[in-house]
Structure formats: structure tokens, C-alpha cells
């Protein structure tokens, strides 16, 4: 019986170090091939989540506009010190929703949960998007969202940027949106070097730094804006 056991044991052979090294190498190769693909898929998912949040903001803006005779919220109201999103949210203490935007989570880009701005003193204080408040010079004085019916004069809402990935709640112009520009003069191209931009008609477009299709002179053209 002892000889049989010994023979059976001799018939079984373990993996050699060389074979284990080959298997480990194959596993590492597969991991190195799969990780970039998984990373890209994750980035795409975050970008889609960001676009979904912007569309929620777009719906809230449209509802607000319908109930305010075509006017949008002021990008920033110096009198009340309220930003555009405060008009969409409830200002009731401990409330996380409002009549137009149901959750403050929609205000935060999932890829970059930036900290509170120094100027923001009323909640929500963490915001990852900026509303365009363009200074359109015609013929001399500028006009902004402070002009209540400005949005009603936009001829092509599908060509007009409204809310975008940004590092500041208000964007005052997109004449030269480059990475080193002031944070209130550019979008934030944080999604694989692209920014999500909600257009006034509710759809979302992608923009890269250096994109000047929304230059003040362009937006102020008769094709886009009715004087």
C-alpha cells in the first residue's frame, strides 16, 4: 500500500517557477490591456452623468422661464446676492430641493467636486457649473441677463450656450476660453479635455479650450440676437 501511495504522489507534479512566472506575466498583460479601457469607460460614464445633470438644469430653467413671462433667473443679483441656481432651489433652511430643481446634486459635476467659492455664502455652496451672462455690446452700453427679456430675443436657442462646466458660477464672456483664462471667462474642459455645454434649447454640446464660436461679436450678430 505504501508503494502505491508513493507512485500516486509521484504521478502528480506541481507548477515550476518558470510556469508560474509565465502565468503571472499573462495576467499582468491582460490587466494592463483592460485597465485603460475600464478607465475610458469610467470617464465616459462620468461625462454622461454630467450631461444628465445639465439637462436637469435645462428643464428647471425652461420651467422657470415659462412661469416668469420668458425671463430666466439673473446669473447674479447684486441686490439679493443670489446666484442663478438659488432661483431654481428652495432657500428654506435644511432644504435640498426647490420648485424647479429638485436636488442640489445636479449642480455638481461628478468628475470634479470643487470646493465652496469664497463669495458663496448661501447654500448650496458647492457648484460645478456656470451660467453665461454675456456682455453684448450694442451699440455702446452692454446688455446682460439683468435685462429681463433678453432671452426672448435669442433667435436660435440651439446655438446659444446657457450653462456649462465651469469653475465659477457666472461666465461673463467666452471670447478667449483657454485653460489659463480667468475662471469667469471660460468653461472647464474637464471631460477628457472637453467641456459639457447646455444650450438654450436644452441639448448638450462639447467644447474644447480655444473654441471661440461663442465670441461676443458672434452672439451679438443679427443671426443670433434680435436688437
C-alpha positions in Angstrom: 0.0 0.0 0.0 2.8 2.3 0.8 4.4 1.9 -2.7 1.0 2.6 -4.3 0.7 5.9 -2.5 4.2 6.8 -3.4 3.6 6.0 -7.0 0.4 8.2 -7.0 2.3 11.0 -5.4 5.0 10.7 -8.0 2.3 11.0 -10.8 1.3 14.5 -9.6 3.7 17.3 -10.4 3.4 20.9 -9.2 4.0 24.1 -11.3 7.5 25.1 -11.8 8.7 28.6 -11.0 9.1 29.2 -14.7 5.5 28.2 -15.4 4.2 30.4 -12.6 6.2 33.3 -13.9 4.6 32.8 -17.4 1.1 32.7 -15.9 1.8 35.8 -13.8 3.1 37.6 -16.9 0.0 36.8 -18.8 -2.2 38.0 -16.0 -0.3 41.3 -15.8 -0.5 41.7 -19.6 -4.3 41.2 -19.5 -4.6 43.7 -16.6 -2.5 46.3 -18.4 -4.8 45.9 -21.5 -8.0 46.1 -19.6 -7.3 48.9 -17.2 -7.1 51.7 -19.8 -10.3 50.5 -21.4 -12.0 50.4 -18.0 -10.7 53.9 -17.2 -12.1 55.3 -20.5 -15.4 53.7 -19.8 -15.5 55.2 -16.4 -14.7 58.7 -17.8 -17.4 58.3 -20.4 -19.9 57.3 -17.7 -19.0 60.4 -15.7 -19.4 62.6 -18.7 -22.8 61.1 -19.4 -23.8 61.7 -15.7 -22.6 65.3 -16.1 -24.7 65.8 -19.2 -27.7 64.4 -17.4 -27.3 66.9 -14.6 -27.1 69.7 -17.2 -30.2 68.5 -18.8 -32.0 68.6 -15.4 -30.8 72.2 -15.0 -32.1 72.9 -18.5 -35.6 71.6 -17.7 -35.6 73.7 -14.5 -34.6 76.8 -16.5 -37.3 76.1 -19.0 -39.9 75.7 -16.3 -38.8 78.9 -14.5 -38.9 80.8 -17.8 -42.4 79.6 -18.5 -43.6 80.9 -15.2 -41.7 84.2 -15.5 -43.0 85.5 -18.8 -40.0 84.3 -20.7 -37.3 85.6 -18.3 -34.5 83.5 -16.9 -33.1 83.9 -13.4 -30.4 86.5 -13.1 -26.9 85.0 -13.3 -26.1 87.0 -10.2 -28.3 89.5 -8.4 -26.1 92.1 -6.7 -29.1 93.3 -4.6 -30.1 90.0 -3.1 -26.6 88.4 -3.5 -28.3 85.4 -5.0 -26.9 83.3 -7.9 -28.9 81.8 -10.7 -29.3 78.4 -9.1 -30.8 80.0 -5.9 -33.7 80.9 -8.1 -34.2 77.3 -9.0 -33.7 76.0 -5.5 -35.6 76.4 -2.2 -33.9 78.8 0.2 -35.7 77.1 3.1 -33.1 76.0 5.8 -32.2 72.4 5.5 -34.0 72.0 2.2 -32.2 70.2 -0.6 -34.7 70.9 -3.4 -36.9 73.6 -4.8 -39.7 74.3 -7.1 -37.6 73.9 -10.3 -34.5 71.9 -9.4 -35.3 69.0 -7.1 -31.8 68.3 -5.8 -28.6 70.3 -5.3 -26.7 67.2 -6.5 -27.5 68.3 -10.1 -25.3 71.3 -9.5 -22.1 69.3 -9.0 -20.1 67.8 -11.9 -19.3 64.2 -10.9 -15.8 64.4 -12.2 -14.7 67.5 -10.2 -16.5 68.1 -6.9 -14.9 71.5 -6.4 -14.9 73.2 -3.0 -17.1 76.2 -1.9 -16.3 79.5 -3.5 -15.3 82.3 -1.2 -18.1 84.5 -2.5 -20.8 81.9 -1.9 -22.4 82.5 1.5 -25.8 81.0 0.9 -26.3 77.2 0.3 -25.8 75.4 -1.8 -22.1 76.5 -1.8 -20.7 73.7 -3.9 -21.4 74.2 -7.6 -19.7 72.8 -10.7 -21.4 74.8 -13.4 -21.5 78.4 -14.6 -24.3 80.3 -16.3 -23.4 82.5 -19.3 -24.1 86.2 -18.6 -22.6 87.6 -21.8 -21.9 91.3 -22.2 -23.2 92.1 -25.6 -22.0 95.5 -26.7 -24.7 97.1 -28.9 -24.2 99.8 -29.8 -22.3 101.2 -26.8 -23.7 100.0 -23.4 -23.6 96.3 -22.7 -26.7 94.2 -22.0 -26.7 91.2 -19.8 -29.2 88.8 -18.2 -30.2 91.8 -16.0 -32.3 92.8 -18.9 -35.3 90.6 -18.0 -36.4 89.7 -21.5 -33.0 89.2 -23.1 -33.6 85.5 -23.6 -36.7 86.2 -25.6 -34.5 88.0 -28.2 -32.4 85.0 -29.0 -33.2 83.9 -32.5 -31.5 80.4 -32.4 -31.6 78.9 -28.9 -29.8 75.8 -30.2 -26.8 78.0 -30.9 -26.8 79.8 -27.6 -24.7 78.5 -24.7 -26.5 78.8 -21.4 -24.9 76.7 -18.6 -21.6 74.8 -18.8 -18.8 73.0 -16.9 -17.1 75.8 -15.1 -15.0 76.8 -12.1 -17.2 79.9 -11.3 -21.0 80.3 -11.1 -21.1 83.0 -13.8 -19.3 83.2 -17.1 -19.2 86.8 -18.4 -17.8 86.0 -21.8 -16.3 83.3 -24.0 -14.2 85.4 -26.2 -11.0 83.5 -25.5 -11.8 80.4 -23.5 -8.4 78.9 -22.8 -7.2 77.0 -19.7 -5.3 79.9 -18.3 -8.1 82.5 -18.7 -9.9 83.9 -15.7 -12.4 81.4 -14.3 -15.3 83.7 -15.1 -14.2 83.9 -18.7 -14.0 80.3 -19.7 -15.6 76.9 -19.4 -13.8 74.0 -17.7 -12.7 71.3 -20.2 -12.6 68.6 -17.6 -14.1 65.6 -19.5 -11.1 64.2 -21.5 -10.2 67.8 -22.5 -13.8 68.7 -23.3 -16.5 70.7 -21.6 -20.2 69.9 -21.5 -22.2 73.0 -22.5 -26.0 73.2 -22.1 -27.5 75.1 -24.9 -30.6 77.3 -24.5 -32.8 74.8 -26.3 -31.9 72.0 -23.8 -29.4 69.9 -25.7 -25.8 69.5 -24.6 -22.7 70.1 -26.8 -19.0 69.5 -26.3 -16.4 72.3 -26.4 -12.6 72.4 -26.2 -10.3 75.1 -25.0 -9.8 77.6 -27.8 -13.3 77.2 -29.1 -14.5 80.7 -30.0 -17.8 80.0 -31.7 -19.5 81.9 -28.9 -17.5 85.1 -29.1 -19.5 88.2 -28.0 -19.4 89.6 -31.6 -20.8 86.3 -32.9 -23.6 86.1 -30.3 -24.5 89.8 -30.9 -24.9 89.2 -34.6 -28.4 89.6 -36.1 -28.4 85.9 -36.9 -28.3 85.1 -33.1 -29.7 88.1 -31.3 -32.6 90.4 -32.0 -31.9 94.0 -31.1 
